[in-house]
């Protein structure tokens, strides 16, 4: 293959949403490869995406590439075979549906300790793809969709580049922009960590905890929960918004245009921010009066209180309730690990997950 504009790695609902919305909204020609190991699913995604492009009169074209990213050298072979300019890594060994599941000790641990319990699983394939991009030595933009608020920092600590993720802060920024409480045409800017999403899955009267920070036309909203009481997210992953949220950015990247919006984990930072795309690079686009350091510290505080943090030296530590729960099962993790040990730690946690899923 001579090369493609966008490579979407994964065949689940998130990857499908990305492909289908590219098909429906691309204004110029764009070549997309969808990669994964399920050939029947690949065939359907290719068929449906090309049909949607025809339906909406767009010039996006979709082909597929069969690959199992868990096999040796798979990431390197995939890049060599497809030659992408942009890689959207949406494959994972941990389904996001865990947030809406219950009935076993693993889902209970995730519910009590938080989604960072799954961060190592989310990081496995994305770190392999990032490493393959580094080895390839050619300019490729990596968009990691697997828990980017936390995982992107791990990827950067390993010495690899990652542009950003999709969803999370962009879910909230777009639902706030679409709210009846927002005057039409208002500029919306949001600072939000993935942990902020949980409150919006509850009924308005049950919401609490530290809310996201929201600015409308430069003025910060004093009571975010009261102002946007009309917003209601589903208990399940809101793929209809999250998967779609990065599509305008991807198309801008592919065509070399500028863009403004919201992304999680830009350049490996914790949490989510308003950003602008300039000359192919993302930079923070914060409200007036908010410094980069202030915004980063605000986002970092969530995982410092409970979750997973990565030091500048590449030391990974589990904190808060999550740290306590994991240490009960894997005492060696109490002191954390260095990012270079990710694969071994992932294997240990996979064994724990398997054991806990057998317990009610």
MOQUI-V995722 format. One line per field, one symbol per residue. phi: phi as a letter, one per 30 degrees, with the letter a starting at -180 (. if undefined). burial: I if it has 16 or more other C-alpha atoms within 10 Angstrom, else O. A space follows every 10 residues. Layout:
BEGIN
phi: ???
burial: ???
END
This chain:
BEGIN
phi: .dkbdbccck bddddddddd ddedbddbdb cbccblcddd deeddddddd ddddeciccd bbbbbdacdd deiddddddd dchdcbcccc cacbdddedc cajbdddddd ddcjddecdd dddedddddd ddddddicdb dccccdhdec ddddddddjc dbdlbbihed dddddddddd dceeiddcbb cacedddedd dcdedcdaid ddcbcchicd ddbddddcdd dbcdddedde cddddcdedd ddddcicdab lbbdidhidd ibbdbbcbhi ccbdbddejc dedddddddd dddddalbbb dedjdcbcbh ededddddcb eddeciacdd cedddedddd ddedddddcd
burial: OOIIIIIIII IIOIIIIIII IIIIIIOOOI IIIIIIIOOO OIOOIIOIII IIIOOOOIII IIIIIOIOIO OOOIIIOIII OIIIIIIIII IIOIOIOIIO OOOOIIIIII IOIIIIIIII IIIIIIIIII IIIIOOOOOI IIIIIIIIII IIIIIIIIOI IIIIIIIIII IIIIIIIOIO OIOOOOOIII IIIIIIIOII IIOIOOIOOO IIIIIIOOOO OOOIIOOIIO IOIOOOIIIO IIIIIIIIII IIIIOOOOII IIIIIIIIII IIIIIIIOOI OIIIIIIOOO OOOOIIOIII OIIIOIIIII OOOIIIIIIO IIIIIIIOOO OOIIOIIIIO OIIOIIOOII OOIOOIOOOO
END
